[in-house]
Amino acid sequence: MTFTTLEDAGKFYRNYAKAVGFSTRVRGINRKGNKIKNQLITCSRERKWKSKISPTEKTNPTADLNCPARIYIHTLKDVGAWIISKVVLDHSHPCCPSKAEMLKQHRELSMPIRRTIENNEEAVVWNSHSKDSFDRNWNDFLLNFGLVDNKWLSDLYEDRHIWVPIYLDHHFWAGMRSTQRSESMHSFFNKFITRNSSLIQFVKQYDNCLGSREQAERESDAADFHTVIPCATKSSIEAQFQDVYTHQKFREVQVQFRGKANCITRLTNSALGYSVYEVGEQVFSSIFNKFVVTYDSVAVEVKCQCLLFESRGILCRHALSVLSFEQVSQVSPRYILERWSKKVKRRHTHIKSSHDEPLLEPRSKRLDQLVFRSQNICEFASKLEELTAILHRVYDNVMAEMESLKAKRKGTSSLSHEDANLESVNELQSPPRIRTRGRPKNRLGSKLDKQIANATKKKKTKVLSEINLFDAASVVHSNSSQYQGHVMNYQFRVPGVGDNSLGV
């Protein structure tokens, strides 16, 4: 069997290996200068390697079984072709064709194939702007690649209402979407627990997880308060979002402002302040996607066919392009959602945690008491329609009374006397000092070192005391006519009997 190139021969043996159920490796190459003369391709389980680690300590699996399957390929000088000169088909291990796709060699995805898959996925799923266009693109995709009878794709198409964007755009989901029931919960605890964690470990790590999330929110709030992300354009609308939104959400808004440069806006119809635009977005070098955008100049409302704002709460690049065309400097407050504002005041979540602020504990206790009593009242009132009507009237009266009281106390502090009581707040103190591991910073001196240090210290003390005594004596001698030495405030050594060093 002859081949034009060495790559064709290697590809032929790899295809054979995939059909049989094993993988291959290049075992050796002989060269003459820079040219390859022959090549040896063997089964990937060909090696026989003996580990230096004892079998009782070595637990990692190995695939080396000294398999003899191989082929020899060499070149013909006169013809310039490649031939297989020797073939060994026997294996020392069983081969399974149905599991060949799980081997690493047969799971490789070349760049052209990968790009083809991505282009088809992007064209079919993400660039479908209507349900009819998605169904049409999906059927064309299955026909072009011969996947009409594929069961997995058939099941995926049946669940298209939970993962295809065109089926979800009419619902507001704030960018959160999952095809699995507990996927978001798994990602929440992914860093703290595993599948092997016990129930006790989950209880301990749950509090750590909440603390980590609270700390991350504090750091994000601090970054939003102390720093500013520069605007990507000169648009005053972008500056409006910059002043209100958090950093994370403002980055998503900036993506739409940058994408506005790829949009071409054209007015198609206008009447009584209501305008219809056609916005062409350039997605590739010569491919444009067209969107219909309506703008009401009276109500200052804009709506795009892509429904990005209706589904994610962010104005799309097509709507921003129309607003720029209309020279709108500020958007309506309805397009700035409070949930992403860095100045939003979050209500107490009423989820108890050891990381809660102590000032919120009395409020949480009051809430528990109110919920307990309200539950009993609601359960009793739900038995009859008349009782339910009475409870509704009482709720309306109580709500009006509480709102009036809140309005009267609007100028006072929002914290009650009970909330402002800080006696129950634990005083923060430094951690206890403990001895660290390793040698201390200062070496433990020997007995001789201590004696030398003490002698030096005494010598310095004696010299200083004599200097102070000499200064004090000079002052007393110069002022002896006015003051007596026993009433002086200077501290000096009292001379002994017969000591005439002071001259008195």
Number of C-alpha atoms within 10 A of each C-alpha: 7 16 17 13 13 19 10 13 17 20 11 12 17 20 13 14 18 21 16 16 19 25 23 21 16 14 14 11 13 12 10 8 7 6 8 13 16 20 20 18 20 23 24 20 21 20 15 11 11 8 8 7 9 9 9 6 7 10 9 6 6 8 13 14 16 16 18 17 18 22 19 16 21 20 21 12 9 6 8 11 14 22 19 17 13 11 13 11 9 10 17 12 13 8 16 13 12 11 12 19 17 11 13 9 16 17 10 9 10 8 9 9 10 10 12 11 12 12 11 15 15 12 15 21 19 13 18 21 20 13 13 11 15 20 15 12 19 19 14 14 17 15 12 9 8 10 14 14 10 10 10 10 14 14 10 13 14 10 12 16 12 15 15 18 21 22 15 17 18 15 11 15 13 14 10 9 13 10 11 8 8 9 11 14 9 12 10 13 15 12 10 15 17 12 6 7 11 10 9 9 13 16 10 12 17 16 14 16 18 16 16 13 12 14 13 12 12 12 12 15 15 12 13 20 13 7 9 12 13 10 16 13 12 8 15 15 17 22 16 14 20 21 16 19 22 22 22 12 16 20 16 11 20 19 13 19 23 12 17 20 12 17 22 16 21 15 15 10 11 13 8 8 11 16 18 19 22 21 24 18 20 16 13 9 6 6 10 15 14 18 19 19 23 21 21 16 14 9 10 14 16 23 20 23 17 23 22 22 19 18 18 17 20 20 21 22 24 32 29 23 23 28 19 16 13 12 9 15 13 15 19 10 8 9 14 17 12 14 14 16 19 18 15 11 9 7 6 10 7 14 7 10 12 10 13 14 9 15 16 13 15 13 15 16 12 11 13 13 10 11 12 11 11 12 11 10 14 13 10 12 17 13 10 9 10 11 14 17 13 11 16 13 11 12 12 11 11 12 12 12 12 12 11 12 11 13 10 10 11 10 8 9 9 11 10 10 9 10 14 12 13 12 7 9 10 8 8 6 6 6 6 6 6 6 7 7 6 6 8 9 6 6 7 10 10 8 9 9 11 12 12 10 13 12 12 11 11 11 11 11 11 10 11 11 12 13 10 14 17 14 12 18 17 11 13 18 15 10 11 11 8 8 12 11 15 7 7 12 8 15 9 15 13 9 10 8 6 6 10 9 10 14 7 9
